[in-house]
Amino acid sequence: MTTTIGQKVQNFYNKTPFPDYDLSRFNRKEDLRFSAYPFAVILNRSIPKKASIIDVGTGTGQLSAFLSLDRTCVYGIDFSDTSLEKAAKLKNKLELNSLNLRKIDILDEEQINDIEIKFDYVLCLGVLHHTGNAYQAFKNILKLLKPGGHIAIGLYNRAGRFPIKIRILLAKTIFKNKQNVKDRFIKIQIGEFEDKERARGWWNDQYLHPHETSHTIGEVLKWFKKNNLEYYQMVPSSSNIEIAGVWNKTVEKYPNLFIRFYRQLTWIWKTQREGGYWITFGRLKK
């Protein structure tokens, strides 16, 4: 059953699907490869071709579509009709037969159970902090993960989110949401852009979202420990993820209190482009 917060978020994404894009950019499967974000390329390289994947909160489906190019079982789930409609248009246009799209509310355990598949890789990137109950949603999506399977959780960091909170305040008060200011603020995150739909989607998601929470490294590490998940690493980090791969063992050690404090302090300026966003990687112990 959708909560009050969930209904507001659902309505928001039905009006402004995310990540938005101009569908005419994608006429061949190779266009997906060419336009893939660098981190999506790293993810693709880190996940075996035979692995099954579910992209939780797939939105308009660009990531799940890209990952489906080389795999036979990729699911994308979301609870926004408008976002899923755009994802379906992309899937059908490029004939992505290995991509399966389903409407699922991740706070509804019954809907999660109805999927009836457990996956090798569960990706939940930028979703939990919009649910109204991030930890419950986290526990629910673990039902989709095979024992020994791998998980990636992307969240807003409490310290890292601080700069964009300042920009949101400035945009609403001093600058009155003037278009030139909006364009300048969005360029901080996505750089120069020609795709106006993409820019509009980013503005709405980052500056006009009806609900978000922010979290700490320590909080997420507790989630992992309580739910039998082995911690691998987090991004941004000091490790070279392009070489090591995001689920491989790296030189990074389990972060103690001092490391967590220092890292989150640096994220105030290091995660400007990501809006204070970070990803934690792990594996469900057998």
C-alpha positions in Angstrom: 0.0 0.0 0.0 1.4 3.4 -1.0 2.1 5.7 1.9 1.3 9.5 1.8 5.0 10.2 1.1 5.0 7.5 -1.5 2.0 8.9 -3.2 3.6 12.4 -3.4 6.8 10.9 -4.8 4.9 8.8 -7.3 2.9 11.8 -8.5 6.1 13.8 -8.8 7.8 11.2 -11.0 4.6 10.7 -13.0 4.8 14.4 -13.9 8.6 14.6 -14.2 10.2 11.2 -15.1 13.8 10.7 -14.2 16.4 10.5 -15.6 14.7 12.2 -18.5 16.1 12.3 -22.0 15.2 12.9 -25.6 14.1 9.6 -27.0 15.2 10.6 -30.5 18.8 10.3 -29.3 18.5 6.5 -29.3 18.0 5.0 -32.7 20.4 2.1 -32.5 21.7 -0.1 -29.6 25.1 1.4 -30.1 23.6 4.8 -29.1 23.1 3.4 -25.6 26.7 2.4 -25.4 27.9 5.8 -26.7 25.8 7.8 -24.3 26.4 5.6 -21.2 27.7 7.5 -18.2 31.3 6.5 -17.2 30.0 4.9 -14.0 27.5 2.8 -16.0 30.4 1.6 -18.1 32.3 0.6 -14.9 29.2 -1.3 -13.6 28.8 -3.1 -16.9 32.5 -4.2 -16.9 32.2 -5.3 -13.2 29.1 -7.6 -13.7 29.6 -10.9 -15.5 27.7 -11.3 -18.8 25.8 -14.4 -17.5 24.6 -12.6 -14.3 21.0 -11.7 -13.7 20.4 -8.1 -12.7 17.6 -6.1 -11.2 17.7 -2.3 -11.3 15.5 -1.2 -8.5 13.9 2.2 -9.2 14.9 2.0 -12.8 13.0 5.2 -13.7 13.1 5.8 -17.4 15.3 2.7 -17.9 18.5 4.1 -19.4 20.8 2.1 -17.1 18.8 -1.2 -17.2 18.5 -0.9 -21.0 22.3 -0.4 -21.3 23.0 -3.4 -19.0 20.6 -5.6 -21.0 22.6 -5.2 -24.2 25.0 -8.0 -23.2 22.8 -10.1 -20.9 19.8 -12.4 -21.1 18.1 -11.4 -17.8 17.8 -7.8 -16.7 14.8 -6.5 -14.8 13.9 -2.8 -14.2 11.3 -2.0 -11.6 9.7 1.3 -10.6 6.4 2.6 -9.4 6.0 5.6 -11.7 3.8 4.9 -14.7 5.2 7.8 -16.7 8.8 6.7 -16.1 8.0 3.1 -17.0 6.2 4.2 -20.2 9.3 6.0 -21.4 11.5 3.0 -20.4 9.1 0.8 -22.4 9.3 3.1 -25.5 13.1 2.8 -25.3 13.0 -1.0 -24.9 10.6 -1.4 -27.8 12.3 1.0 -30.1 15.7 -0.8 -29.7 14.1 -4.3 -29.4 15.7 -5.0 -26.1 14.2 -8.4 -25.6 16.2 -9.3 -22.5 14.9 -6.3 -20.6 11.8 -6.9 -18.4 10.0 -3.9 -16.9 7.5 -4.1 -14.0 5.6 -1.7 -11.9 6.6 -2.4 -8.2 6.4 -0.4 -5.0 9.4 -1.5 -3.0 7.7 -0.7 0.3 5.1 -3.3 -0.6 6.5 -6.7 0.5 3.7 -8.6 -1.4 4.7 -6.9 -4.7 8.3 -7.7 -4.0 7.4 -11.4 -3.4 5.4 -11.5 -6.6 8.6 -11.0 -8.7 9.4 -14.6 -7.7 13.0 -14.4 -8.9 16.3 -13.9 -7.0 19.1 -12.1 -8.8 22.9 -12.2 -8.9 23.1 -8.4 -8.7 20.7 -5.9 -7.1 21.2 -2.3 -8.0 19.3 0.4 -6.1 20.9 3.7 -7.0 19.4 7.0 -5.8 16.1 5.4 -4.7 15.9 4.6 -1.0 16.2 8.2 0.2 13.0 9.0 -1.6 10.8 6.3 -0.1 9.9 7.7 3.3 11.3 4.5 5.0 14.7 3.9 3.5 15.7 1.0 5.9 12.4 -0.9 5.3 12.8 -0.5 1.6 16.4 -1.7 1.9 15.3 -4.9 3.8 12.6 -5.5 1.2 14.9 -5.4 -1.8 17.2 -7.9 -0.1 14.5 -10.5 -0.7 15.5 -10.2 -4.4 19.1 -11.1 -3.8 20.6 -14.6 -4.1 22.8 -15.9 -1.3 26.3 -14.9 -2.4 24.8 -12.2 -4.7 26.1 -8.7 -4.9 24.4 -5.4 -4.1 24.9 -1.7 -4.7 23.1 1.0 -2.7 23.2 4.7 -3.7 22.1 7.3 -1.2 22.4 11.0 -0.4 25.1 11.6 2.3 24.2 14.0 5.1 27.4 16.0 4.9 27.8 15.8 1.1 24.3 17.1 0.5 25.0 20.4 2.3 26.2 22.4 -0.8 23.1 21.6 -2.8 20.9 22.6 0.1 22.5 26.0 0.0 22.0 26.2 -3.8 18.3 25.2 -3.3 17.9 28.0 -0.8 19.6 30.5 -3.0 17.6 29.5 -6.1 14.2 29.8 -4.2 15.0 33.1 -2.4 17.5 35.4 -3.9 17.4 34.2 -7.5 13.7 33.4 -7.6 14.4 30.3 -9.8 15.6 32.5 -12.8 16.4 30.3 -15.8 20.0 31.5 -16.2 20.6 30.6 -12.5 18.9 27.2 -13.0 21.1 26.5 -16.0 24.3 27.5 -14.1 23.4 25.3 -11.1 22.6 22.3 -13.2 25.8 22.6 -15.2 27.6 22.1 -11.8 26.2 18.6 -11.8 25.9 17.5 -15.4 28.2 19.9 -17.3 27.3 21.4 -20.6 24.1 20.0 -22.0 22.1 20.0 -25.3 19.4 17.7 -24.2 16.9 20.0 -22.6 14.7 17.2 -21.3 17.7 15.8 -19.4 18.5 19.1 -17.9 14.9 19.7 -16.9 14.7 16.3 -15.3 17.9 16.9 -13.2 16.6 20.3 -12.1 13.3 18.8 -10.9 14.9 15.9 -9.2 17.6 17.8 -7.4 15.8 21.1 -6.6 12.0 20.4 -6.5 11.7 16.9 -5.1 8.9 16.5 -2.6 10.8 14.2 -0.2 14.3 13.1 0.5 16.4 11.8 3.4 20.1 11.8 3.8 22.3 9.2 5.5 25.7 8.5 7.0 28.3 5.9 6.2 28.0 4.5 9.7 24.2 4.1 9.3 24.6 2.1 6.1 27.3 -0.1 7.6 24.9 -1.0 10.4 22.3 -1.9 7.7 24.9 -4.2 6.1 25.9 -5.8 9.4 22.3 -6.4 10.6 21.4 -8.1 7.3 24.4 -10.4 6.8 26.0 -8.4 4.1 29.8 -8.3 3.6 31.1 -4.8 2.9 33.3 -4.4 -0.1 33.9 -0.6 -0.8 32.2 2.7 -1.4 32.4 5.3 -4.1 33.7 8.0 -4.0 36.8 6.4 -2.5 40.5 6.4 -2.6 40.5 3.1 -4.5 40.9 2.9 -8.3 37.6 1.3 -9.1 38.2 1.4 -12.8 41.0 -1.1 -12.4 39.7 -3.1 -9.4 36.0 -3.3 -10.3 33.4 -2.2 -7.9 32.8 -5.7 -6.3 36.4 -6.8 -6.2 38.5 -6.6 -3.1 40.5 -3.4 -3.1 43.1 -1.8 -0.9 40.2 0.0 0.9 39.7 -1.2 4.5 36.5 -1.3 6.6 36.1 2.4 7.6 36.5 3.2 11.2 34.9 6.2 12.9 37.8 8.5 12.0 37.9 7.4 8.4 34.1 7.8 8.1 34.2 11.3 9.6 37.1 12.4 7.4 35.6 11.0 4.2 32.2 12.6 4.7 33.9 15.9 5.4 35.7 15.7 2.1 32.5 14.7 0.3 31.1 18.2 1.1 33.2 19.5 -1.9 34.1 16.2 -3.7 30.5 15.2 -4.4 29.3 18.5 -5.8 28.5 17.0 -9.2 26.7 14.1 -7.6 24.6 16.2 -5.2 26.2 14.5 -2.1 25.5 11.0 -3.5 27.6 7.9 -2.7 27.3 4.2 -3.4 28.1 1.3 -1.1 28.9 -2.1 -2.5 28.6 -5.5 -0.8 27.7 -9.2 -1.0 25.1 -11.3 0.8 26.9 -14.0 2.7 25.9 -17.5 2.0 
